[in-house]
Amino acid sequence: MAESTLGARVAELRRRRGLSQKELGAAIRRSESWVSQVERDVLPVERLSVLQRLADVLGVAVRDLRPEAAEPMAADRGDGHRAGSVVFEQLRLLLTGHPALEQLFGDEADRESADTLPGLQQRVDIAWQLAHESRLVEVGGALLELIPELEHAARITSDKRPEVLTLLSRAYQVAATAFTRQEEVDAAWVAADRALTAAEESGDALSVVAGTYRMAQAFLRLQRLEQAEQAARVSVTALAPQIGDETLCRPEVLSLYGSLQLMLAVIAATDGNRLAARAGLAAARTAAERLGEGRNDFDTEFGPTSVAVHAVAVAVELGDAGEALDTARTVDATVLSPERQARFLVDVARAHAQRRQAQEALAALLTAERLTPELVRTDHRAREVVRDLLQFAGRRPADELRELAGRAAVTP
């Protein structure tokens, strides 16, 4: 079986275990149709958690199904050649230990703020704008100076301390987001925890919820789905009483609630839970309809278009490529940030790849790359599509695909 495809391996191992496609699907919480598509190599299996469930049921190791999937995540990323790796290593070191230990030993005369509160707020806003444009190296560079200054300001300011702590929480949240997108999920976890601490000290309950949202993102990328769901679910439960009162519910609460429901939908889809994924999308859609417009409260970009984009992502995760593409045709993603537009296009590319529509998948990836080159060249899902397209193409990939694979450092 060493030279066979993933689908052929799954089919052979399933028969050896005496399982039908329906029985295997039930054991891993997938449909009989899903198993059939995998065995015919129509549907690639991208998620390590799904591969692990398959391997467990079939009685083999993950490496026996897909040898490359068992390699360490860092090796797949090619960290040593990744743009901005030095910046993010410095940012990681910044998060190590106490955030401002020298302040505890400094003289009162030394304790002066390097920037005004409006100046600090503007710099946090700029960091988030860069994140929404997926310019993550610039985000990392900005945070290397901004976080220490905010930590310093939080310790010398008395009358404006809650406001500074709220900004500090936002800065750590953008750090968590950037680390997650750079696949540095352990550092993202630390940054999200720092964001929660700062938010709680500020007394801003919604900032605490926003910090929990970032924590759920990190857990999701770590494939710790139960923890990701718990983090998001607790926040949804806390906001539910306010959501129920339509006359008093503030738009920012509704926006954050909807974003959390979308998070729950993606978590459920990643886990193969079709019913829970649909429930999360429905709850988010209701919240978006109540808002009636797109908003960016707590830098989450929530609204009707965001719900539609997530519906595409959920369908792809569940293996419903046709549904994903049908929904995608109705979406005008240009109202979203470049980063969200690019992620939407990556999901469209994934759906085309599931249907072995190589040209369409490549076109979507190239469009996404024009919007946010950094995202397409580093995102694990985009790189997985490129790898699949190389395998589809065989020995003679098209020049555009070969060049994209070179930029993303992807090999078949």
C-alpha positions in Angstrom: 0.0 0.0 0.0 3.0 2.3 0.2 2.6 3.8 -3.2 -1.2 3.9 -3.3 -3.4 6.9 -2.8 -5.1 7.9 0.4 -8.5 6.8 -0.9 -7.1 3.4 -1.9 -5.5 2.9 1.5 -8.7 3.8 3.3 -10.8 1.4 1.1 -8.3 -1.5 1.6 -8.0 -1.0 5.4 -11.8 -0.6 5.7 -12.3 -4.0 3.9 -9.7 -5.6 6.1 -11.7 -4.5 9.2 -14.9 -5.8 7.7 -16.6 -2.4 7.7 -19.0 -1.0 5.2 -18.7 2.6 4.0 -21.8 3.4 6.1 -20.3 1.8 9.2 -17.0 3.6 8.8 -18.7 6.9 8.3 -20.8 6.4 11.4 -17.7 5.6 13.4 -16.0 8.8 12.5 -19.2 11.0 12.4 -19.3 11.3 8.6 -21.7 10.2 6.0 -21.5 7.2 3.7 -21.2 9.5 0.8 -18.2 11.3 2.4 -16.4 7.9 2.8 -17.2 7.0 -0.8 -15.8 10.3 -2.1 -12.6 9.9 0.0 -12.1 6.4 -1.2 -12.4 7.5 -4.9 -9.9 10.4 -4.2 -12.6 12.9 -5.1 -12.5 14.5 -1.6 -9.2 15.2 0.1 -8.9 14.8 3.8 -7.1 17.9 5.1 -7.9 17.9 8.8 -5.4 16.1 11.1 -8.3 15.5 13.6 -10.3 13.7 10.9 -7.2 11.7 9.7 -6.6 10.7 13.4 -10.2 9.5 13.7 -9.9 7.5 10.5 -6.7 6.0 11.6 -8.1 5.0 15.0 -11.1 3.3 13.6 -9.0 1.5 10.9 -6.5 0.4 13.5 -3.4 2.1 12.0 -1.2 5.2 12.6 -1.9 8.5 10.8 1.4 8.0 8.9 0.0 4.8 7.4 -2.8 6.9 5.8 -0.9 10.0 4.9 2.9 10.0 5.8 3.3 13.7 5.3 0.4 14.5 7.7 2.4 12.9 10.6 5.3 15.3 10.1 5.5 18.2 12.7 3.5 21.2 11.8 6.6 23.4 11.8 8.3 21.3 9.2 5.3 21.6 6.9 5.4 25.4 7.3 9.0 25.8 6.4 9.4 28.3 9.2 13.1 29.0 8.5 12.2 30.4 5.1 8.9 32.2 6.1 8.8 35.9 5.7 8.7 37.6 9.1 9.8 34.6 11.1 12.4 36.7 12.8 9.8 39.4 13.8 7.5 36.8 15.2 10.2 35.1 17.1 11.0 38.4 18.7 7.3 38.9 19.5 7.2 35.4 21.0 10.1 36.3 23.2 8.3 39.5 24.2 5.5 37.4 25.6 7.9 35.3 27.7 7.9 36.0 31.4 6.4 39.0 33.1 5.3 41.7 30.5 6.9 44.7 32.4 9.0 43.4 35.2 11.4 46.4 35.1 8.5 48.7 35.9 8.2 47.1 39.3 11.7 48.2 40.2 11.8 51.6 38.5 11.8 55.0 40.2 8.7 57.2 40.1 10.7 59.7 38.1 11.3 57.2 35.3 7.6 56.3 35.0 6.5 58.5 32.2 4.2 57.5 29.3 5.9 57.4 25.9 2.6 58.3 24.1 -0.7 59.9 24.8 -3.9 57.8 25.1 -5.2 59.0 21.6 -1.8 58.2 20.1 -1.9 54.7 21.6 -5.4 54.1 20.4 -4.5 55.1 16.9 -1.6 52.7 16.9 -3.8 49.8 18.1 -6.3 50.7 15.3 -3.5 50.7 12.7 -2.3 47.2 14.0 -5.8 45.8 13.5 -6.1 47.5 10.1 -2.9 45.7 9.0 -4.2 42.4 10.4 -7.4 42.9 8.3 -5.2 43.3 5.3 -3.2 40.2 6.3 0.0 42.2 6.5 1.1 40.2 9.4 4.8 41.0 9.3 4.0 44.6 9.7 1.6 43.7 12.6 4.4 41.9 14.4 6.8 44.8 13.9 4.2 47.3 15.2 3.4 45.2 18.3 7.1 44.9 19.3 7.0 48.5 20.3 3.3 49.0 21.1 2.8 46.3 23.7 5.7 47.4 26.0 4.4 51.0 25.8 0.9 49.9 26.7 2.2 47.7 29.5 4.2 50.7 30.8 1.2 53.1 30.4 -1.1 50.8 32.3 1.3 51.0 35.3 1.7 54.7 35.4 -1.7 55.9 34.6 -4.4 56.2 37.2 -7.3 58.2 35.9 -7.2 56.6 32.4 -6.0 53.1 33.4 -9.3 51.3 32.4 -9.0 52.8 28.9 -5.3 51.8 28.6 -6.1 48.3 29.7 -8.8 48.0 27.1 -6.3 49.0 24.5 -3.8 46.6 25.9 -6.3 43.8 25.6 -7.0 44.8 21.9 -3.2 44.7 21.3 -2.8 41.3 22.7 -5.9 40.2 20.8 -4.3 41.3 17.5 -1.1 39.5 18.6 -3.2 36.3 19.2 -4.8 36.7 15.8 -1.5 37.2 14.0 0.2 34.3 15.8 -2.8 32.0 14.9 -2.5 33.0 11.2 1.2 32.4 11.3 0.5 28.9 12.7 2.2 29.9 16.0 -0.7 28.7 18.0 1.0 28.1 21.3 2.1 31.8 21.3 -1.4 32.8 20.2 -2.7 31.0 23.3 -0.4 33.0 25.6 -1.4 36.3 23.8 -5.1 35.5 24.1 -4.7 34.8 27.8 -2.9 38.1 28.3 -5.8 39.8 26.5 -8.3 38.2 28.8 -6.3 39.4 31.9 -6.1 43.0 30.7 -9.8 43.0 29.7 -10.9 41.8 33.1 -8.7 44.4 34.9 -10.3 47.1 32.7 -13.8 46.2 33.8 -15.0 45.9 30.2 -17.0 42.7 30.1 -17.4 42.7 26.3 -13.6 43.0 26.0 -13.4 39.8 28.1 -15.8 38.1 25.7 -13.7 39.3 22.7 -10.6 37.9 24.4 -12.3 34.6 24.8 -13.2 34.6 21.1 -9.4 34.8 20.3 -8.8 32.0 22.7 -11.3 29.9 20.9 -9.6 30.7 17.6 -6.3 29.4 19.0 -7.9 26.2 20.4 -9.6 25.6 17.0 -6.3 25.8 15.2 -4.7 23.5 17.7 -7.5 21.0 16.9 -8.6 21.2 20.6 -12.2 21.3 19.5 -13.7 20.6 22.9 -11.8 23.5 24.5 -12.6 25.8 21.5 -16.3 25.0 21.8 -16.3 25.5 25.6 -14.7 28.9 25.3 -17.2 30.1 22.7 -20.2 28.4 24.3 -19.5 30.0 27.7 -19.4 33.5 26.1 -22.6 32.8 24.1 -24.4 31.8 27.3 -23.2 34.9 29.1 -24.5 37.2 26.3 -27.8 35.3 25.8 -29.9 37.3 28.3 -29.0 40.5 26.6 -29.7 39.1 23.2 -33.2 38.1 24.3 -34.2 41.7 25.0 -34.5 43.3 21.5 -35.3 46.7 22.9 -32.2 46.9 25.1 -29.6 44.8 23.2 -26.8 47.0 21.9 -25.5 46.5 18.4 -22.0 45.6 19.6 -23.4 42.9 21.8 -25.4 41.4 19.0 -22.3 41.6 16.7 -20.1 39.8 19.1 -22.8 37.2 19.8 -23.1 36.5 16.1 -19.4 36.2 15.7 -19.3 33.6 18.5 -22.1 31.6 16.8 -20.1 31.6 13.6 -17.2 30.3 15.6 -19.3 27.5 17.0 -20.6 26.6 13.5 -17.0 26.3 12.2 -15.9 24.2 15.2 -18.9 21.9 14.7 -18.2 21.5 11.0 -14.6 20.8 11.7 -15.7 18.0 14.0 -18.2 16.7 11.4 -21.2 17.7 13.5 -23.6 18.8 10.7 -26.6 19.5 13.0 -24.6 21.8 15.3 -22.9 23.6 12.4 -26.3 24.4 10.9 -27.6 25.6 14.3 -24.7 28.0 14.7 -25.2 29.4 11.2 -28.9 29.9 11.8 -28.3 31.7 15.1 -25.7 33.9 13.5 -28.0 34.6 10.5 -30.7 35.8 12.8 -28.3 38.1 14.6 -27.1 39.5 11.3 -30.7 40.1 10.1 -31.4 42.0 13.4 -28.3 44.2 12.8 -29.2 44.7 9.1 -25.6 45.8 8.3 -22.0 44.7 8.5 -20.1 45.9 11.6 -16.6 45.5 12.9 -17.2 45.6 16.7 -14.1 44.2 18.5 -12.5 43.7 15.1 -14.6 40.6 14.3 -16.3 41.8 11.0 -19.8 40.5 11.6 -22.8 41.0 9.4 -25.0 39.3 6.7 -22.0 39.0 4.3 -19.8 37.4 7.0 -22.5 34.9 7.7 -22.7 33.9 4.0 -18.9 33.6 3.8 -18.9 31.3 6.8 -21.7 29.3 5.3 -19.3 28.5 2.4 -16.5 27.6 4.9 -18.9 25.3 6.9 -20.1 23.5 3.7 -16.5 22.9 2.6 -15.6 21.5 6.0 -18.5 19.2 5.8 -17.5 18.0 2.3 -20.5 19.6 0.6 -18.6 21.2 -2.2 -21.6 21.7 -4.5 -23.5 23.6 -1.7 -20.4 25.6 -1.0 -20.0 26.7 -4.6 -23.7 27.4 -5.0 -23.6 29.7 -1.9 -20.4 31.3 -3.0 -22.0 32.5 -6.3 -24.5 34.6 -4.3 -21.8 36.3 -2.1 -20.4 39.8 -2.8 -17.3 39.6 -0.5 -15.9 42.9 -1.7 -17.5 44.7 1.3 -15.3 42.7 3.6 -11.6 43.3 4.5 -8.9 41.9 2.1 -8.1 39.2 4.6 -11.7 38.0 4.8 -12.1 38.2 1.0 -8.9 36.1 0.6 -10.1 33.5 3.1 -13.4 33.3 1.3 -11.5 32.7 -2.0 -9.4 30.0 -0.4 -12.6 28.2 0.7 -13.9 28.5 -2.9 -10.7 27.0 -4.1 -11.0 24.2 -1.6 -14.5 23.4 -2.8 -13.3 23.3 -6.4 -10.4 21.0 -5.4 -12.9 18.7 -3.7 -14.6 18.4 -7.1 -11.2 18.1 -8.9 -11.9 21.4 -10.8 -8.2 22.3 -10.9 -8.4 25.4 -13.2 -11.2 27.0 -11.1 -9.4 26.2 -7.9 -6.1 27.8 -9.2 -7.9 30.9 -10.4 -9.5 31.4 -6.9 -6.1 31.0 -5.2 -4.4 33.4 -7.6 -7.1 36.0 -7.0 -6.7 35.6 -3.3 -3.0 36.0 -3.6 -3.4 39.3 -5.4 -5.5 40.5 -2.4 -3.2 39.2 0.4 0.0 37.5 -0.8 1.1 36.7 2.7 -2.0 34.8 3.6 -2.1 32.5 0.6 1.6 31.7 0.9 1.4 30.8 4.6 -2.2 29.6 5.4 -2.3 25.8 5.9 -5.5 25.4 4.0 -4.3 27.4 0.9 -1.1 25.4 0.9 -3.0 22.1 1.1 -5.0 23.1 -2.0 -1.8 23.9 -3.8 -0.4 20.5 -2.9 -3.6 18.8 -4.1 -3.5 20.7 -7.4 0.1 19.6 -7.9 -0.9 16.0 -7.3 -3.8 16.4 -9.8 -1.4 17.8 -12.4 1.1 15.0 -12.2 4.5 15.5 -13.8 3.7 18.6 -15.8 1.8 21.3 -13.8 0.9 24.5 -15.4 3.4 27.3 -15.1 1.0 29.4 -13.0 0.6 26.5 -10.5 4.3 25.7 -10.4 5.1 29.3 -9.7 2.5 29.6 -7.0 3.8 26.4 -5.4 7.3 27.9 -5.5 6.1 31.1 -3.8 4.3 29.1 -1.1 7.2 26.6 -0.7 4.9 23.7 -1.4 6.0 20.4 -2.9 3.8 17.5 -4.1 
